[in-house]
Amino acid sequence: MSQPKVYTTKNGTKIVSYTKEKKVIHDKNNRTWATKGCK
């Protein structure tokens, strides 16, 4: 099992990518989105 990848953008938003098909995005306001692998 691969480790989650954490990306931090310039505005402070953290994107945690667990798989190629699922991403969980956390912003600095503690809101959370679960998205499928497309942007």
N, CA, C, O and CB atoms as a CASP TS submission, in Angstrom:
PFRMAT TS
TARGET T0000
AUTHOR 0000-0000-0000
METHOD Language model
MODEL 1
PARENT N/A
ATOM      1  N   MET     1       0.841  -1.193   0.000  1.00  0.00           N
ATOM      2  CA  MET     1       0.000   0.000   0.000  1.00  0.00           C
ATOM      3  C   MET     1       0.881   1.250   0.000  1.00  0.00           C
ATOM      4  O   MET     1       1.804   1.366   0.805  1.00  0.00           O
ATOM      5  CB  MET     1      -0.954   0.002   1.224  1.00  0.00           C
ATOM      6  N   SER     2       0.594   2.162  -0.889  1.00  0.00           N
ATOM      7  CA  SER     2       1.414   3.365  -0.988  1.00  0.00           C
ATOM      8  C   SER     2       0.985   4.393   0.047  1.00  0.00           C
ATOM      9  O   SER     2      -0.168   4.426   0.476  1.00  0.00           O
ATOM     10  CB  SER     2       1.325   3.963  -2.396  1.00  0.00           C
ATOM     11  N   GLN     3       1.922   5.214   0.430  1.00  0.00           N
ATOM     12  CA  GLN     3       1.621   6.264   1.399  1.00  0.00           C
ATOM     13  C   GLN     3       0.837   7.382   0.723  1.00  0.00           C
ATOM     14  O   GLN     3       1.022   7.637  -0.467  1.00  0.00           O
ATOM     15  CB  GLN     3       2.918   6.817   2.031  1.00  0.00           C
ATOM     16  N   PRO     4      -0.044   8.056   1.479  1.00  0.00           N
ATOM     17  CA  PRO     4      -0.755   9.208   0.926  1.00  0.00           C
ATOM     18  C   PRO     4       0.228  10.307   0.530  1.00  0.00           C
ATOM     19  O   PRO     4       1.249  10.499   1.190  1.00  0.00           O
ATOM     20  CB  PRO     4      -1.779   9.748   1.940  1.00  0.00           C
ATOM     21  N   LYS     5      -0.079  11.015  -0.529  1.00  0.00           N
ATOM     22  CA  LYS     5       0.764  12.125  -0.952  1.00  0.00           C
ATOM     23  C   LYS     5       0.096  13.427  -0.535  1.00  0.00           C
ATOM     24  O   LYS     5      -1.085  13.644  -0.803  1.00  0.00           O
ATOM     25  CB  LYS     5       1.013  12.092  -2.489  1.00  0.00           C
ATOM     26  N   VAL     6       0.858  14.285   0.118  1.00  0.00           N
ATOM     27  CA  VAL     6       0.304  15.549   0.597  1.00  0.00           C
ATOM     28  C   VAL     6       0.926  16.695  -0.190  1.00  0.00           C
ATOM     29  O   VAL     6       2.148  16.819  -0.272  1.00  0.00           O
ATOM     30  CB  VAL     6       0.552  15.728   2.121  1.00  0.00           C
ATOM     31  N   TYR     7       0.077  17.518  -0.759  1.00  0.00           N
ATOM     32  CA  TYR     7       0.543  18.682  -1.498  1.00  0.00           C
ATOM     33  C   TYR     7       0.047  19.932  -0.789  1.00  0.00           C
ATOM     34  O   TYR     7      -1.115  19.995  -0.388  1.00  0.00           O
ATOM     35  CB  TYR     7       0.057  18.645  -2.976  1.00  0.00           C
ATOM     36  N   THR     8       0.908  20.921  -0.630  1.00  0.00           N
ATOM     37  CA  THR     8       0.485  22.192  -0.049  1.00  0.00           C
ATOM     38  C   THR     8       0.625  23.281  -1.105  1.00  0.00           C
ATOM     39  O   THR     8       1.708  23.485  -1.652  1.00  0.00           O
ATOM     40  CB  THR     8       1.319  22.537   1.223  1.00  0.00           C
ATOM     41  N   THR     9      -0.463  23.974  -1.387  1.00  0.00           N
ATOM     42  CA  THR     9      -0.435  25.030  -2.389  1.00  0.00           C
ATOM     43  C   THR     9      -0.041  26.354  -1.756  1.00  0.00           C
ATOM     44  O   THR     9       0.038  26.463  -0.532  1.00  0.00           O
ATOM     45  CB  THR     9      -1.795  25.155  -3.080  1.00  0.00           C
ATOM     46  N   LYS    10       0.205  27.349  -2.579  1.00  0.00           N
ATOM     47  CA  LYS    10       0.678  28.647  -2.091  1.00  0.00           C
ATOM     48  C   LYS    10      -0.325  29.333  -1.177  1.00  0.00           C
ATOM     49  O   LYS    10       0.062  30.104  -0.299  1.00  0.00           O
ATOM     50  CB  LYS    10       0.993  29.551  -3.256  1.00  0.00           C
ATOM     51  N   ASN    11      -1.625  29.057  -1.379  1.00  0.00           N
ATOM     52  CA  ASN    11      -2.633  29.714  -0.542  1.00  0.00           C
ATOM     53  C   ASN    11      -2.942  28.924   0.725  1.00  0.00           C
ATOM     54  O   ASN    11      -3.847  29.291   1.475  1.00  0.00           O
ATOM     55  CB  ASN    11      -3.908  29.920  -1.333  1.00  0.00           C
ATOM     56  N   GLY    12      -2.203  27.847   0.972  1.00  0.00           N
ATOM     57  CA  GLY    12      -2.370  27.111   2.217  1.00  0.00           C
ATOM     58  C   GLY    12      -3.284  25.912   2.122  1.00  0.00           C
ATOM     59  O   GLY    12      -3.504  25.225   3.119  1.00  0.00           O
ATOM     60  N   THR    13      -3.826  25.642   0.932  1.00  0.00           N
ATOM     61  CA  THR    13      -4.696  24.485   0.778  1.00  0.00           C
ATOM     62  C   THR    13      -3.858  23.225   0.697  1.00  0.00           C
ATOM     63  O   THR    13      -2.874  23.165  -0.040  1.00  0.00           O
ATOM     64  CB  THR    13      -5.585  24.625  -0.471  1.00  0.00           C
ATOM     65  N   LYS    14      -4.257  22.216   1.464  1.00  0.00           N
ATOM     66  CA  LYS    14      -3.542  20.949   1.412  1.00  0.00           C
ATOM     67  C   LYS    14      -4.361  19.932   0.638  1.00  0.00           C
ATOM     68  O   LYS    14      -5.550  19.752   0.901  1.00  0.00           O
ATOM     69  CB  LYS    14      -3.232  20.432   2.828  1.00  0.00           C
ATOM     70  N   ILE    15      -3.724  19.270  -0.312  1.00  0.00           N
ATOM     71  CA  ILE    15      -4.387  18.234  -1.085  1.00  0.00           C
ATOM     72  C   ILE    15      -3.742  16.906  -0.732  1.00  0.00           C
ATOM     73  O   ILE    15      -2.539  16.721  -0.915  1.00  0.00           O
ATOM     74  CB  ILE    15      -4.300  18.518  -2.618  1.00  0.00           C
ATOM     75  N   VAL    16      -4.549  15.983  -0.225  1.00  0.00           N
ATOM     76  CA  VAL    16      -4.039  14.673   0.151  1.00  0.00           C
ATOM     77  C   VAL    16      -4.557  13.663  -0.860  1.00  0.00           C
ATOM     78  O   VAL    16      -5.763  13.449  -0.978  1.00  0.00           O
ATOM     79  CB  VAL    16      -4.462  14.288   1.606  1.00  0.00           C
ATOM     80  N   SER    17      -3.640  13.048  -1.584  1.00  0.00           N
ATOM     81  CA  SER    17      -4.040  12.097  -2.615  1.00  0.00           C
ATOM     82  C   SER    17      -3.749  10.683  -2.130  1.00  0.00           C
ATOM     83  O   SER    17      -2.588  10.295  -2.005  1.00  0.00           O
ATOM     84  CB  SER    17      -3.306  12.383  -3.953  1.00  0.00           C
ATOM     85  N   TYR    18      -4.792   9.917  -1.859  1.00  0.00           N
ATOM     86  CA  TYR    18      -4.621   8.569  -1.352  1.00  0.00           C
ATOM     87  C   TYR    18      -4.487   7.558  -2.478  1.00  0.00           C
ATOM     88  O   TYR    18      -3.717   6.604  -2.369  1.00  0.00           O
ATOM     89  CB  TYR    18      -5.780   8.197  -0.458  1.00  0.00           C
ATOM     90  N   THR    19      -5.234   7.760  -3.566  1.00  0.00           N
ATOM     91  CA  THR    19      -5.167   6.871  -4.715  1.00  0.00           C
ATOM     92  C   THR    19      -5.303   7.709  -5.969  1.00  0.00           C
ATOM     93  O   THR    19      -5.518   8.919  -5.883  1.00  0.00           O
ATOM     94  CB  THR    19      -6.266   5.771  -4.653  1.00  0.00           C
ATOM     95  N   LYS    20      -5.183   7.093  -7.123  1.00  0.00           N
ATOM     96  CA  LYS    20      -5.365   7.823  -8.366  1.00  0.00           C
ATOM     97  C   LYS    20      -6.825   8.165  -8.594  1.00  0.00           C
ATOM     98  O   LYS    20      -7.133   9.033  -9.410  1.00  0.00           O
ATOM     99  CB  LYS    20      -4.829   7.019  -9.536  1.00  0.00           C
ATOM    100  N   GLU    21      -7.726   7.506  -7.893  1.00  0.00           N
ATOM    101  CA  GLU    21      -9.150   7.713  -8.119  1.00  0.00           C
ATOM    102  C   GLU    21      -9.820   8.539  -7.037  1.00  0.00           C
ATOM    103  O   GLU    21     -10.971   8.948  -7.192  1.00  0.00           O
ATOM    104  CB  GLU    21      -9.836   6.396  -8.227  1.00  0.00           C
ATOM    105  N   LYS    22      -9.117   8.790  -5.947  1.00  0.00           N
ATOM    106  CA  LYS    22      -9.753   9.527  -4.859  1.00  0.00           C
ATOM    107  C   LYS    22      -8.780  10.552  -4.294  1.00  0.00           C
ATOM    108  O   LYS    22      -7.622  10.238  -4.020  1.00  0.00           O
ATOM    109  CB  LYS    22     -10.232   8.565  -3.750  1.00  0.00           C
ATOM    110  N   LYS    23      -9.251  11.756  -4.124  1.00  0.00           N
ATOM    111  CA  LYS    23      -8.450  12.786  -3.476  1.00  0.00           C
ATOM    112  C   LYS    23      -9.268  13.422  -2.364  1.00  0.00           C
ATOM    113  O   LYS    23     -10.466  13.657  -2.516  1.00  0.00           O
ATOM    114  CB  LYS    23      -7.979  13.854  -4.496  1.00  0.00           C
ATOM    115  N   VAL    24      -8.617  13.694  -1.262  1.00  0.00           N
ATOM    116  CA  VAL    24      -9.278  14.403  -0.174  1.00  0.00           C
ATOM    117  C   VAL    24      -8.560  15.735  -0.014  1.00  0.00           C
ATOM    118  O   VAL    24      -7.346  15.786   0.185  1.00  0.00           O
ATOM    119  CB  VAL    24      -9.262  13.568   1.168  1.00  0.00           C
ATOM    120  N   ILE    25      -9.321  16.796  -0.104  1.00  0.00           N
ATOM    121  CA  ILE    25      -8.733  18.129  -0.086  1.00  0.00           C
ATOM    122  C   ILE    25      -9.128  18.845   1.204  1.00  0.00           C
ATOM    123  O   ILE    25     -10.306  18.933   1.549  1.00  0.00           O
ATOM    124  CB  ILE    25      -9.181  18.946  -1.325  1.00  0.00           C
ATOM    125  N   HIS    26      -8.114  19.356   1.910  1.00  0.00           N
ATOM    126  CA  HIS    26      -8.375  20.103   3.143  1.00  0.00           C
ATOM    127  C   HIS    26      -7.878  21.532   2.950  1.00  0.00           C
ATOM    128  O   HIS    26      -6.740  21.742   2.531  1.00  0.00           O
ATOM    129  CB  HIS    26      -7.680  19.428   4.381  1.00  0.00           C
ATOM    130  N   ASP    27      -8.714  22.503   3.250  1.00  0.00           N
ATOM    131  CA  ASP    27      -8.218  23.871   3.206  1.00  0.00           C
ATOM    132  C   ASP    27      -8.031  24.417   4.619  1.00  0.00           C
ATOM    133  O   ASP    27      -8.346  23.749   5.603  1.00  0.00           O
ATOM    134  CB  ASP    27      -9.176  24.767   2.409  1.00  0.00           C
ATOM    135  N   LYS    28      -7.521  25.623   4.702  1.00  0.00           N
ATOM    136  CA  LYS    28      -7.191  26.193   6.005  1.00  0.00           C
ATOM    137  C   LYS    28      -8.410  26.548   6.837  1.00  0.00           C
ATOM    138  O   LYS    28      -8.276  26.930   8.000  1.00  0.00           O
ATOM    139  CB  LYS    28      -6.351  27.411   5.823  1.00  0.00           C
ATOM    140  N   ASN    29      -9.611  26.425   6.252  1.00  0.00           N
ATOM    141  CA  ASN    29     -10.842  26.634   7.006  1.00  0.00           C
ATOM    142  C   ASN    29     -11.438  25.316   7.490  1.00  0.00           C
ATOM    143  O   ASN    29     -12.584  25.262   7.936  1.00  0.00           O
ATOM    144  CB  ASN    29     -11.857  27.379   6.155  1.00  0.00           C
ATOM    145  N   ASN    30     -10.630  24.247   7.392  1.00  0.00           N
ATOM    146  CA  ASN    30     -11.033  22.922   7.863  1.00  0.00           C
ATOM    147  C   ASN    30     -12.210  22.334   7.103  1.00  0.00           C
ATOM    148  O   ASN    30     -12.904  21.455   7.613  1.00  0.00           O
ATOM    149  CB  ASN    30     -11.374  22.989   9.311  1.00  0.00           C
ATOM    150  N   ARG    31     -12.439  22.819   5.876  1.00  0.00           N
ATOM    151  CA  ARG    31     -13.445  22.182   5.039  1.00  0.00           C
ATOM    152  C   ARG    31     -12.796  21.030   4.294  1.00  0.00           C
ATOM    153  O   ARG    31     -11.599  21.055   4.008  1.00  0.00           O
ATOM    154  CB  ARG    31     -14.081  23.196   4.050  1.00  0.00           C
ATOM    155  N   THR    32     -13.585  20.035   3.989  1.00  0.00           N
ATOM    156  CA  THR    32     -13.032  18.847   3.347  1.00  0.00           C
ATOM    157  C   THR    32     -13.860  18.478   2.132  1.00  0.00           C
ATOM    158  O   THR    32     -15.090  18.501   2.173  1.00  0.00           O
ATOM    159  CB  THR    32     -12.974  17.672   4.331  1.00  0.00           C
ATOM    160  N   TRP    33     -13.172  18.136   1.044  1.00  0.00           N
ATOM    161  CA  TRP    33     -13.842  17.639  -0.150  1.00  0.00           C
ATOM    162  C   TRP    33     -13.274  16.276  -0.501  1.00  0.00           C
ATOM    163  O   TRP    33     -12.070  16.046  -0.390  1.00  0.00           O
ATOM    164  CB  TRP    33     -13.683  18.627  -1.335  1.00  0.00           C
ATOM    165  N   ALA    34     -14.138  15.383  -0.922  1.00  0.00           N
ATOM    166  CA  ALA    34     -13.667  14.123  -1.492  1.00  0.00           C
ATOM    167  C   ALA    34     -14.001  14.159  -2.975  1.00  0.00           C
ATOM    168  O   ALA    34     -15.161  14.312  -3.358  1.00  0.00           O
ATOM    169  CB  ALA    34     -14.320  12.870  -0.779  1.00  0.00           C
ATOM    170  N   THR    35     -12.985  14.017  -3.797  1.00  0.00           N
ATOM    171  CA  THR    35     -13.205  14.123  -5.231  1.00  0.00           C
ATOM    172  C   THR    35     -12.737  12.871  -5.940  1.00  0.00           C
ATOM    173  O   THR    35     -11.902  12.127  -5.425  1.00  0.00           O
ATOM    174  CB  THR    35     -12.492  15.342  -5.793  1.00  0.00           C
ATOM    175  N   LYS    36     -13.274  12.644  -7.113  1.00  0.00           N
ATOM    176  CA  LYS    36     -12.765  11.582  -7.964  1.00  0.00           C
ATOM    177  C   LYS    36     -11.616  12.139  -8.796  1.00  0.00           C
ATOM    178  O   LYS    36     -11.503  13.351  -8.981  1.00  0.00           O
ATOM    179  CB  LYS    36     -13.889  11.000  -8.873  1.00  0.00           C
ATOM    180  N   GLY    37     -10.781  11.262  -9.287  1.00  0.00           N
ATOM    181  CA  GLY    37      -9.500  11.643  -9.863  1.00  0.00           C
ATOM    182  C   GLY    37      -9.466  12.621 -11.011  1.00  0.00           C
ATOM    183  O   GLY    37      -8.402  12.789 -11.607  1.00  0.00           O
ATOM    184  N   CYS    38     -10.558  13.282 -11.365  1.00  0.00           N
ATOM    185  CA  CYS    38     -10.456  14.290 -12.413  1.00  0.00           C
ATOM    186  C   CYS    38     -10.568  15.687 -11.844  1.00  0.00           C
ATOM    187  O   CYS    38     -11.182  15.905 -10.800  1.00  0.00           O
ATOM    188  CB  CYS    38     -11.525  14.072 -13.464  1.00  0.00           C
ATOM    189  N   LYS    39      -9.964  16.633 -12.551  1.00  0.00           N
ATOM    190  CA  LYS    39     -10.052  18.018 -12.109  1.00  0.00           C
ATOM    191  C   LYS    39     -11.056  18.761 -12.966  1.00  0.00           C
ATOM    192  O   LYS    39     -11.283  19.953 -12.759  1.00  0.00           O
ATOM    193  CB  LYS    39      -8.676  18.706 -12.167  1.00  0.00           C
TER
END
